Amino acid sequence: MKLTMQLGSRSYDIILKSGCLANLYQFANVANRKVFILTDSGVPEQYAQTVLAQCPNGMMYTVPQGEASKSLKVYGQVLQAMLEFNMTRKDLLVAVGGGVVGDLGGFCAASYMRGIDFVNCPTTTLSQIDSSIGGKTAIDLGETKNIVGAFWQPKVVLVDFDALATLPRRHFVNGLAEAIKAGLIADPELFALFECEHPEENIERIIYRSLRVKKNVVENDEHEQGQRACLNFGHTIGHGIEAVKGVRGRRTNGLFHGECVALGMLPMIEDKSLVRRTRAIYRTLGLPTRTGVDKNKVLSYMQHDKKSAGSTITVIKVPGLGCWRADKIPMTELPALLGIKENED
């Protein structure tokens, strides 16, 4: 399967095929230039080695697993390694891993010598479904996620379904929350793929349709001036939950990003029957339907969200399956949205 992202006069292909990592040389020039392969310690080494074997002048660089690698310190270390490898503007960075590696690698490619070619090879459900395309690259600054970055589109994206075989079940399911999001805002047929006893049997179609939704949105709004905001559905509350109870930085216990987004979507669905259907999907997959997180702490984080503008904040709501609406609401309405009762401490 293949999709093509068309951004004005620029375009790139998204290849979706089992085993396609071994065919990178067919889609990108890796023979006649230096290739810097970025991965992390949590990614099975075989995937980066598969890429390296195709590159006569390549090197592999591994950063520690986890969100903490999306930092100024690690960013600087990667750039230093690229400089010591004597990379030029004509050379290539290939990111092999999940969203952390893709975000970090993309930003390094965007900023080294003011921009070099970048290939994304996502190896997790979450990155294959969502972060691998669209051109958003970033690192964190302290506790603030993705606040330093750039829009930098890859030259090609290779989605190798075989890479999902090594994922632990919880990590596999974590990524599916973004696909449920895509179905809720734009694709009822995608949503329906989850309403069966074993949704994971539809994984190739789920990833394809999810990427098709995101591709269509990004093509119409590359730099998030309007329509692309719909992809933030579930993220405003989700990021608040993640800040309080997420696995991030040195915190190794808690909720993963997709689990937080899943919880963040439920209060934003206005159709009660659709909420019930969504909860049923969560139960089938093993996604959380409730969390014991301190709502007031979540509220405090949301009040400092980057989508807020003084006394208001923009949230994405789903009135019915396959459609969405952006609402600018007063900050004073956030407690009710979180289910915090008046005078509740």
Salt bridges, closest charged atoms under 4 A:
ASP13 OD2 - LYS2 NZ 3.83
GLU67 OE2 - LYS70 NZ 3.65
GLU67 OE2 - LYS145 NZ 3.14
ASP103 OD2 - LYS70 NZ 2.77
ASP117 OD2 - ARG33 NH1 2.85
ASP117 OD1 - LYS155 NZ 3.90
ASP130 OD1 - LYS181 NZ 3.82
ASP130 OD1 - LYS214 NZ 3.42
ASP140 OD1 - LYS70 NZ 3.98
GLU143 OE1 - ARG248 NH2 3.88
GLU178 OE1 - LYS181 NZ 2.76
GLU178 OE2 - HIS235 NE2 3.03
GLU178 OE2 - HIS257 NE2 3.45
ASP187 OD2 - ARG209 NE 2.83
GLU189 OE1 - ARG209 NH1 3.55
GLU195 OE1 - ARG277 NH2 2.89
GLU197 OE2 - HIS198 NE2 3.71
GLU200 OE2 - ARG169 NH1 3.84
GLU200 OE2 - HIS198 ND1 3.75
GLU219 OE2 - LYS215 NZ 3.05
GLU222 OE1 - ARG10 NH2 2.74
GLU222 OE2 - HIS223 NE2 3.93
GLU224 OE1 - LYS136 NZ 2.43
GLU242 OE1 - HIS257 ND1 3.01
GLU259 OE2 - ARG170 NE 2.82
GLU270 OE2 - ARG325 NH2 2.64
ASP305 OD1 - LYS307 NZ 3.22
ASP327 OD2 - LYS317 NZ 3.80
ASP327 OD1 - ARG325 NE 2.86
